């Protein structure tokens, strides 16, 4: 018995991915930001994202995981 590669779980929200949307543009200067990301019914994740600013880092998280709550770790 194998996994179905075309299975989409109920309540799936499609992420918005790509340069400038879920990660910086290739020519942008960035620094690393650490964030706590919480998705419904999942444990808290600690992620490190390169971004030009805190606001962009939060935007990249929201685009990768559309139904999450995210906060920058100071």
CORFENSUL-V266819 format. One record per residue. N is the residue number from 1. NEAR is the number of other ideal C-beta (glycine too) atoms within 12 Angstrom. Layout:
n->N near->NEAR
n->N near->NEAR
This chain:
n->1 near->3
n->2 near->6
n->3 near->7
n->4 near->8
n->5 near->6
n->6 near->7
n->7 near->9
n->8 near->10
n->9 near->11
n->10 near->7
n->11 near->11
n->12 near->12
n->13 near->17
n->14 near->13
n->15 near->19
n->16 near->18
n->17 near->14
n->18 near->14
n->19 near->16
n->20 near->18
n->21 near->19
n->22 near->26
n->23 near->25
n->24 near->25
n->25 near->17
n->26 near->11
n->27 near->9
n->28 near->16
n->29 near->12
n->30 near->21
n->31 near->17
n->32 near->16
n->33 near->29
n->34 near->21
n->35 near->31
n->36 near->24
n->37 near->31
n->38 near->19
n->39 near->23
n->40 near->14
n->41 near->11
n->42 near->13
n->43 near->10
n->44 near->17
n->45 near->21
n->46 near->17
n->47 near->28
n->48 near->19
n->49 near->33
n->50 near->23
n->51 near->32
n->52 near->21
n->53 near->18
n->54 near->22
n->55 near->14
n->56 near->28
n->57 near->32
n->58 near->26
n->59 near->27
n->60 near->38
n->61 near->36
n->62 near->25
n->63 near->28
n->64 near->28
n->65 near->29
n->66 near->23
n->67 near->20
n->68 near->26
n->69 near->18
n->70 near->32
n->71 near->21
n->72 near->25
n->73 near->19
n->74 near->8
